[in-house]
């Protein structure tokens, strides 16, 4: 079985080396698309020995900074689609014929390694399936990344785990395994010029049969949780600043 793991990253030094070492244990090819990181991400990737590192220089903004009101505004999803497509292009143009392409969000806290193997084995025994995904959760075990699932009524059997395998039109959830031949035959691409919806939803329209494995639940820090941590940090800094100013006035 020949697999290409593909991920995008910006300013990922806190998790990148640890999580890369986890993925490297599968002894498969790894592709990374890095966008103008200002921390040690570039150094970690340079020293990682992975198959291919594509370096972009779009701007210093994180994709979440492109939106003011909604998390998945058109500016953000088009940015992500553009970067993800660079990873797909690298795989397709590599000259290697893979069995599977596993698209990753690398900022996971942890995941069931056996569960990931189970998903590859499911693809091996179900040749009519073009892709399979998990259902990610946050660290409080609340389902995360549910907006990618269509049709939305499929969230009921997915979240309640009434069935292990649920057929969907779209999903992602941090780990998405696609059959390479399906990507090649359909010429599947991320539309980074026109989409206004989450990039995976449009990309997944290229395929006929997609499955969610409800028992594979990688854990992530949700955007909402991340933003809350940031707000708490700002409040703490403001209190410290207020305390310092108050002490200086007294002096």
C-alpha positions as CSV (number, residue, x, y, z in Angstrom):
1,X,0.0,0.0,0.0
2,X,1.5,3.3,-1.1
3,X,0.2,6.5,0.7
4,X,0.8,10.2,0.3
5,X,0.1,12.2,3.5
6,X,-0.5,15.8,2.7
7,X,-0.9,18.7,5.1
8,X,-0.8,22.5,5.2
9,X,0.8,24.5,8.0
10,X,1.5,28.0,9.2
11,X,3.3,28.8,12.5
12,X,3.0,25.2,13.7
13,X,6.1,24.8,15.9
14,X,4.0,23.9,19.0
15,X,2.7,20.7,17.5
16,X,4.5,20.0,14.2
17,X,7.6,18.0,15.2
18,X,5.6,15.7,17.6
19,X,2.8,15.1,15.1
20,X,5.2,14.7,12.2
21,X,7.0,11.9,14.1
22,X,3.6,10.2,14.6
23,X,2.8,10.2,10.9
24,X,6.4,9.2,9.9
25,X,5.9,5.9,11.7
26,X,3.9,4.7,8.8
27,X,7.0,4.9,6.5
28,X,5.0,6.6,3.7
29,X,5.6,9.8,1.7
30,X,4.7,13.1,3.4
31,X,4.0,16.4,1.6
32,X,3.8,19.7,3.4
33,X,2.6,23.1,2.1
34,X,4.0,25.9,4.4
35,X,2.8,29.5,4.1
36,X,5.2,32.2,5.4
37,X,5.6,31.0,9.0
38,X,7.4,33.3,11.4
39,X,8.2,30.7,14.0
40,X,10.4,27.6,13.7
41,X,8.1,25.8,11.3
42,X,10.4,26.2,8.3
43,X,13.3,24.8,10.3
44,X,11.3,21.8,11.5
45,X,10.2,21.0,8.0
46,X,13.7,21.4,6.6
47,X,15.1,19.0,9.1
48,X,12.2,16.5,8.9
49,X,13.4,14.5,5.8
50,X,9.9,14.3,4.4
51,X,9.1,13.8,0.7
52,X,8.4,17.4,-0.4
53,X,8.0,20.8,1.3
54,X,6.2,23.4,-0.8
55,X,6.9,26.9,0.6
56,X,4.5,29.7,-0.2
57,X,4.8,33.5,0.6
58,X,1.2,34.8,0.5
59,X,1.3,37.1,3.5
60,X,1.8,36.9,7.2
61,X,-1.9,36.5,8.0
62,X,-3.3,33.3,9.4
63,X,-6.4,32.2,7.5
64,X,-8.7,32.9,10.5
65,X,-7.6,36.6,10.4
66,X,-9.1,37.0,7.0
67,X,-12.7,36.9,8.4
68,X,-14.4,39.5,10.5
69,X,-17.9,38.1,11.1
70,X,-18.0,34.4,10.2
71,X,-15.3,31.8,10.6
72,X,-15.6,30.4,7.1
73,X,-15.8,33.6,5.0
74,X,-15.0,33.4,1.2
75,X,-11.6,34.9,1.7
76,X,-10.6,32.2,4.2
77,X,-12.0,29.2,2.3
78,X,-10.4,30.4,-1.0
79,X,-7.1,30.8,0.8
80,X,-7.3,27.3,2.2
81,X,-8.4,25.9,-1.1
82,X,-5.4,27.5,-2.9
83,X,-2.9,26.1,-0.3
84,X,-4.5,22.6,-0.3
85,X,-4.4,22.5,-4.1
86,X,-0.7,23.1,-4.0
87,X,-0.4,19.9,-2.0
88,X,-2.6,18.0,-4.4
89,X,-0.6,19.3,-7.4
90,X,2.6,18.1,-5.8
91,X,1.3,14.6,-5.3
92,X,-0.2,14.4,-8.8
93,X,3.0,15.7,-10.4
94,X,5.3,13.6,-8.3
95,X,5.5,10.8,-10.9
96,X,4.5,8.3,-8.1
97,X,1.3,6.3,-8.5
98,X,-0.2,6.1,-5.0
99,X,-3.0,4.0,-3.7
100,X,-4.3,6.7,-1.3
101,X,-3.9,10.4,-0.5
102,X,-4.5,11.3,3.1
103,X,-5.3,15.0,3.6
104,X,-4.4,16.1,7.1
105,X,-4.9,18.9,9.5
106,X,-1.7,18.5,11.5
107,X,-2.7,20.4,14.7
108,X,-4.3,17.3,16.2
109,X,-4.0,16.6,19.9
110,X,-4.2,12.8,19.4
111,X,-5.9,10.1,17.4
112,X,-6.5,6.4,17.4
113,X,-3.6,5.0,15.3
114,X,-5.3,1.6,14.9
115,X,-8.5,3.5,13.8
116,X,-6.6,5.2,11.0
117,X,-5.3,1.8,9.8
118,X,-8.8,0.5,10.0
119,X,-9.9,3.2,7.6
120,X,-7.2,2.3,5.1
121,X,-8.2,-1.4,5.4
122,X,-11.9,-0.4,4.8
123,X,-10.8,1.3,1.5
124,X,-8.9,-1.8,0.5
125,X,-11.9,-4.0,0.9
126,X,-14.5,-1.5,-0.5
127,X,-13.2,-0.6,-4.0
128,X,-16.3,1.4,-4.8
129,X,-15.6,3.9,-2.1
130,X,-13.7,7.1,-3.2
131,X,-13.0,8.5,0.2
132,X,-13.4,8.0,4.0
133,X,-13.3,10.4,6.9
134,X,-13.5,10.4,10.7
135,X,-15.6,12.6,12.9
136,X,-13.3,14.8,14.9
137,X,-14.0,16.0,18.5
138,X,-12.6,18.7,20.7
139,X,-10.9,17.9,24.0
140,X,-14.3,17.9,25.7
141,X,-15.4,15.1,23.3
142,X,-17.8,17.5,21.5
143,X,-18.1,16.9,17.7
144,X,-16.0,19.4,15.8
145,X,-15.8,20.4,12.1
146,X,-19.4,19.4,11.6
147,X,-20.1,22.1,9.0
148,X,-18.2,20.1,6.4
149,X,-20.7,17.3,6.6
150,X,-23.4,17.3,3.9
151,X,-26.3,16.6,3.8
152,X,-26.7,17.9,7.3
153,X,-29.2,15.3,8.4
154,X,-26.4,12.7,8.2
155,X,-25.0,14.4,11.3
156,X,-27.6,12.5,13.4
157,X,-26.3,9.0,12.7
158,X,-22.7,10.2,12.7
159,X,-22.9,12.0,16.1
160,X,-25.0,9.4,17.7
161,X,-22.9,6.6,16.1
162,X,-26.0,4.6,15.2
163,X,-24.0,3.1,12.5
164,X,-20.2,2.8,12.2
165,X,-20.1,3.7,8.5
166,X,-22.3,6.5,7.2
167,X,-22.5,7.5,3.5
168,X,-22.2,11.3,2.9
169,X,-21.8,13.8,0.1
170,X,-19.0,15.6,2.0
171,X,-17.0,15.4,5.2
172,X,-13.4,16.0,6.3
173,X,-12.7,16.3,10.1
174,X,-8.9,16.5,10.0
175,X,-8.2,13.2,8.3
176,X,-9.5,12.6,4.8
177,X,-8.4,9.5,2.9
178,X,-9.0,9.6,-0.9
179,X,-8.4,6.9,-3.4
180,X,-5.6,8.2,-5.6
181,X,-7.2,6.7,-8.8
182,X,-10.4,8.5,-8.1
183,X,-8.6,11.8,-7.8
184,X,-6.6,11.1,-10.9
185,X,-9.6,9.9,-13.0
186,X,-11.9,12.9,-12.0
187,X,-9.1,15.5,-12.1
188,X,-10.4,16.6,-8.7
189,X,-9.3,20.1,-7.7
190,X,-10.0,22.7,-5.0
191,X,-11.7,25.7,-6.5
192,X,-9.8,28.6,-5.0
193,X,-11.2,31.3,-7.3
194,X,-15.0,31.0,-7.0
195,X,-16.1,29.1,-3.9
196,X,-18.0,30.7,-1.0
197,X,-18.5,27.5,1.0
198,X,-16.0,25.4,2.9
199,X,-13.4,24.2,0.5
200,X,-13.9,20.5,1.2
201,X,-17.6,20.6,0.3
202,X,-16.8,21.7,-3.3
203,X,-13.8,19.4,-3.6
204,X,-15.9,16.4,-2.5
205,X,-18.4,16.9,-5.3
206,X,-15.9,15.3,-7.6
207,X,-16.5,11.9,-6.0
208,X,-19.4,9.3,-6.1
209,X,-19.1,7.5,-2.8
210,X,-17.8,9.0,0.5
211,X,-18.0,7.4,3.9
212,X,-17.7,8.6,7.5
213,X,-16.2,6.2,10.0
214,X,-18.0,7.3,13.2
215,X,-15.6,5.4,15.4
216,X,-12.5,7.3,14.3
217,X,-12.5,10.5,16.4
218,X,-9.3,12.5,16.2
219,X,-9.1,15.3,18.8
220,X,-8.4,18.9,18.0
221,X,-8.5,22.3,19.7
222,X,-11.6,23.9,18.1
223,X,-11.4,27.4,16.6
224,X,-13.9,28.6,19.2
225,X,-11.7,27.2,22.0
226,X,-8.6,28.7,20.5
227,X,-10.2,32.1,20.2
228,X,-11.4,31.9,23.8
229,X,-7.8,31.2,25.0
230,X,-6.6,34.2,23.0
231,X,-9.3,36.4,24.6
232,X,-8.3,35.2,28.1
233,X,-4.7,35.9,27.4
234,X,-5.6,39.5,26.2
235,X,-7.6,40.1,29.4
236,X,-4.7,38.8,31.5
237,X,-2.2,41.1,29.7
238,X,-4.5,44.1,30.1
239,X,-4.8,43.4,33.9
240,X,-1.0,43.2,34.2
241,X,-0.7,46.4,32.2
242,X,-3.3,48.1,34.4
243,X,-1.5,46.9,37.5
244,X,1.9,48.2,36.3
245,X,0.4,51.6,35.3
246,X,-1.4,51.9,38.7
247,X,1.8,51.2,40.6
248,X,3.8,53.7,38.5
249,X,1.2,56.4,39.2
250,X,1.5,55.7,43.0
251,X,5.2,56.2,42.8
